Amino acid sequence: MFKFIKVYKAKSKLRCGLSNQRAGNFDEALKCFDEVLEILPDCKYVFGFKGTVYEDLNEFEKALKCYDKAITKNPDRFQSWNSKAILLSKLNRNDEAIECINKGLEINNDNIDLLLGKSDIFDNKRDYDKILDIANEILEIADNEERGIHLKAYAFQMLGDLKNSFECYHRLSELYPKNAYGWYGLASVSAEMGKLEDACSYMKRTIKIDEDSYFYIMYGYYLNKAGNSKKGLQMVNKALKINQNPTYYYAKGKILDNMGEEEEAVENYKVGLKKAIESLEIESNPTNNYLLGSFFKRLNQNNKAIKSYEIALKLDPECEKARNNINELKAEIIS
């Protein structure tokens, strides 16, 4: 068979595999990717795609083996190093993840995507000093690199250095005025500084650039804190039209509580509770369990709330909010 015919057939099977993966037909996707290898055994990309399918199937060791094969086939492809490192970090094998990124950087010198992948791992470890170092390294490679400025602003914010964080976000918004995260960062830092009117002004600018549901919810949150609950509720409702995230129902409930609309708030919390349970069935992580506990707490189901907070704390021992809520609720039960 002529090589160009083989390549054409392999590309066709590759597209078929990706289409099946997007549709959730993972077995069919793997079958297509294996057929690619039968046609073109030296295909450099297929093992990376197979790895992502195995991740979707929660078969993580098989995924790691695929990423290793992808790296062996094509060590210059940074995506394979990043995919392996991100999965290792997801499995709480952070030291191995960092070692993986460092090996990738030995081959792909000054690769900003790999450095950003490394920052994600340190973010999981809450090591913001290391993230700041990586941001500075990126900016040494490219002085006005958009993602590098954003990362530096984020690191300063997490370290509590709000002045430097604000300056970085301001630089980001000046150099890249269409980057919504620059304006959102200014809003977030302003709110932390207690400048709620400024935060609302920056959020208004943010949603003009990007009407993402998260930006609407944060705009509503800041408006509510600034004393404009009615407009805050409007923003939260806009967020819910886009995405029925259970967190958004909780945010809406807090605003309704603030407005004295207790009955409507309770009904809203009940809907949010159902959504939170659905999310938990998909993935049990600290955030989802903490949120579930918060719904139970607001609905005065304290024993269930304690149980959810305890699971969140077990999954993330550094979740102080969960620990504080457990102590508060146990004290209420005793009294």
MOVENMO-V432253 format. One record per residue. RES is the residue in three letters. SS is DSSP state (A for helix, B for strand, O for the rest). PHI is phi in whole degrees, 0 to 359 (* if undefined). NEAR is the number of other ideal C-beta (glycine too) atoms within 12 Angstrom. Layout:
res->(RES;RES)
ss->(SS;SS)
phi->(PHI;PHI)
near->(NEAR;NEAR)
This chain:
res->(MET;PHE;LYS;PHE;ILE;LYS;VAL;TYR;LYS;ALA;LYS;SER;LYS;LEU;ARG;CYS;GLY;LEU;SER;ASN;GLN;ARG;ALA;GLY;ASN;PHE;ASP;GLU;ALA;LEU;LYS;CYS;PHE;ASP;GLU;VAL;LEU;GLU;ILE;LEU;PRO;ASP;CYS;LYS;TYR;VAL;PHE;GLY;PHE;LYS;GLY;THR;VAL;TYR;GLU;ASP;LEU;ASN;GLU;PHE;GLU;LYS;ALA;LEU;LYS;CYS;TYR;ASP;LYS;ALA;ILE;THR;LYS;ASN;PRO;ASP;ARG;PHE;GLN;SER;TRP;ASN;SER;LYS;ALA;ILE;LEU;LEU;SER;LYS;LEU;ASN;ARG;ASN;ASP;GLU;ALA;ILE;GLU;CYS;ILE;ASN;LYS;GLY;LEU;GLU;ILE;ASN;ASN;ASP;ASN;ILE;ASP;LEU;LEU;LEU;GLY;LYS;SER;ASP;ILE;PHE;ASP;ASN;LYS;ARG;ASP;TYR;ASP;LYS;ILE;LEU;ASP;ILE;ALA;ASN;GLU;ILE;LEU;GLU;ILE;ALA;ASP;ASN;GLU;GLU;ARG;GLY;ILE;HIS;LEU;LYS;ALA;TYR;ALA;PHE;GLN;MET;LEU;GLY;ASP;LEU;LYS;ASN;SER;PHE;GLU;CYS;TYR;HIS;ARG;LEU;SER;GLU;LEU;TYR;PRO;LYS;ASN;ALA;TYR;GLY;TRP;TYR;GLY;LEU;ALA;SER;VAL;SER;ALA;GLU;MET;GLY;LYS;LEU;GLU;ASP;ALA;CYS;SER;TYR;MET;LYS;ARG;THR;ILE;LYS;ILE;ASP;GLU;ASP;SER;TYR;PHE;TYR;ILE;MET;TYR;GLY;TYR;TYR;LEU;ASN;LYS;ALA;GLY;ASN;SER;LYS;LYS;GLY;LEU;GLN;MET;VAL;ASN;LYS;ALA;LEU;LYS;ILE;ASN;GLN;ASN;PRO;THR;TYR;TYR;TYR;ALA;LYS;GLY;LYS;ILE;LEU;ASP;ASN;MET;GLY;GLU;GLU;GLU;GLU;ALA;VAL;GLU;ASN;TYR;LYS;VAL;GLY;LEU;LYS;LYS;ALA;ILE;GLU;SER;LEU;GLU;ILE;GLU;SER;ASN;PRO;THR;ASN;ASN;TYR;LEU;LEU;GLY;SER;PHE;PHE;LYS;ARG;LEU;ASN;GLN;ASN;ASN;LYS;ALA;ILE;LYS;SER;TYR;GLU;ILE;ALA;LEU;LYS;LEU;ASP;PRO;GLU;CYS;GLU;LYS;ALA;ARG;ASN;ASN;ILE;ASN;GLU;LEU;LYS;ALA;GLU;ILE;ILE;SER)
ss->(O;O;A;A;A;A;A;A;A;A;A;A;A;A;A;A;A;A;A;A;A;A;O;O;O;A;A;A;A;A;A;A;A;A;A;A;A;A;A;O;O;O;O;O;O;A;A;A;A;A;A;A;A;A;A;A;O;O;O;A;A;A;A;A;A;A;A;A;A;A;A;A;A;O;O;O;O;A;A;A;A;A;A;A;A;A;A;A;A;A;O;O;O;A;A;A;A;A;A;A;A;A;A;A;A;A;A;O;O;O;O;A;A;A;A;A;A;A;A;A;A;A;A;A;O;O;O;A;A;A;A;A;A;A;A;A;A;A;A;A;A;O;O;O;O;A;A;A;A;A;A;A;A;A;A;A;A;A;O;O;O;A;A;A;A;A;A;A;A;A;A;A;A;A;A;O;O;O;O;A;A;A;A;A;A;A;A;A;A;A;A;A;O;O;O;A;A;A;A;A;A;A;A;A;A;A;A;A;A;O;O;O;A;A;A;A;A;A;A;A;A;A;A;A;A;O;O;O;A;A;A;A;A;A;A;A;A;A;A;A;A;A;O;O;O;A;A;A;A;A;A;A;A;A;A;A;A;A;O;O;O;A;A;A;A;A;A;A;A;A;A;A;A;A;A;A;A;A;A;A;A;A;O;O;O;A;A;A;A;A;A;A;A;A;A;A;A;A;O;O;O;A;A;A;A;A;A;A;A;A;A;A;A;A;A;O;O;O;O;A;A;A;A;A;A;A;A;A;A;A;A;A;A;A;O)
phi->(*;298;300;295;289;300;298;299;295;296;297;297;292;296;298;297;296;295;296;294;296;299;277;84;269;291;296;295;298;297;299;296;294;294;292;300;292;293;280;231;301;266;303;278;253;294;294;297;293;299;300;293;293;297;297;301;271;62;261;288;293;295;298;298;297;295;295;298;294;297;294;297;292;212;294;282;274;297;300;291;297;296;299;294;296;297;293;301;294;301;271;62;255;293;296;294;296;294;299;299;298;298;295;298;289;296;269;254;303;57;282;294;296;291;297;293;298;296;295;298;292;293;295;299;272;59;261;284;297;295;297;297;299;295;301;295;297;298;286;286;288;218;305;249;297;304;290;293;296;300;297;295;299;296;299;301;297;293;275;83;270;290;298;292;297;300;297;292;296;295;298;299;289;286;283;229;297;268;274;299;289;295;290;296;299;298;295;298;292;301;297;296;279;86;263;290;296;297;300;295;297;292;292;299;292;300;285;290;272;214;273;289;300;296;293;297;294;289;299;299;297;292;299;297;294;279;99;253;295;299;290;300;297;299;293;295;296;295;298;291;293;275;208;272;292;302;300;291;295;294;298;296;300;296;292;298;301;296;273;81;268;295;297;295;297;298;299;295;297;296;295;298;300;299;295;293;296;298;296;293;293;281;208;266;230;303;297;295;290;297;298;300;300;293;295;299;298;295;269;62;258;294;296;293;297;300;301;293;296;295;294;301;291;295;286;221;300;266;280;293;298;295;299;295;293;300;297;297;290;295;294;295;295;294;286)
near->(11;8;12;11;13;21;18;17;22;30;22;19;30;31;22;26;35;27;18;24;28;17;16;13;19;27;19;21;33;32;20;32;38;26;27;34;28;17;24;27;16;19;29;24;30;38;38;38;40;40;38;35;36;31;29;24;21;16;20;26;19;23;33;32;21;34;38;26;31;35;32;20;24;24;24;19;28;32;28;41;41;36;40;45;40;37;37;33;29;23;22;17;22;26;18;21;35;31;20;35;38;23;25;36;28;17;21;26;15;20;28;28;28;38;39;33;37;41;40;31;37;31;26;28;22;18;21;26;20;27;33;29;22;36;40;25;27;32;29;17;22;19;14;19;27;28;29;35;34;36;39;38;42;34;35;33;34;29;23;15;22;24;18;24;34;30;22;36;39;26;28;36;30;18;23;24;19;17;25;31;33;35;37;38;41;40;40;35;35;33;30;25;21;14;21;25;20;24;35;32;22;35;42;28;27;36;31;19;21;22;21;22;25;30;34;37;40;38;45;40;36;41;34;33;28;28;16;25;27;19;25;33;33;22;37;42;26;26;32;30;17;20;23;23;28;35;31;36;38;40;42;42;38;29;39;31;22;26;23;11;20;16;14;20;28;22;19;34;36;23;26;35;31;20;29;38;23;19;28;27;13;13;16;21;19;28;26;29;36;38;41;42;40;35;38;33;31;33;28;15;22;25;19;24;34;29;24;37;36;28;28;34;25;20;22;24;15;15;26;16;22;33;23;18;31;30;18;20;29;19;13;16;15;9;8)
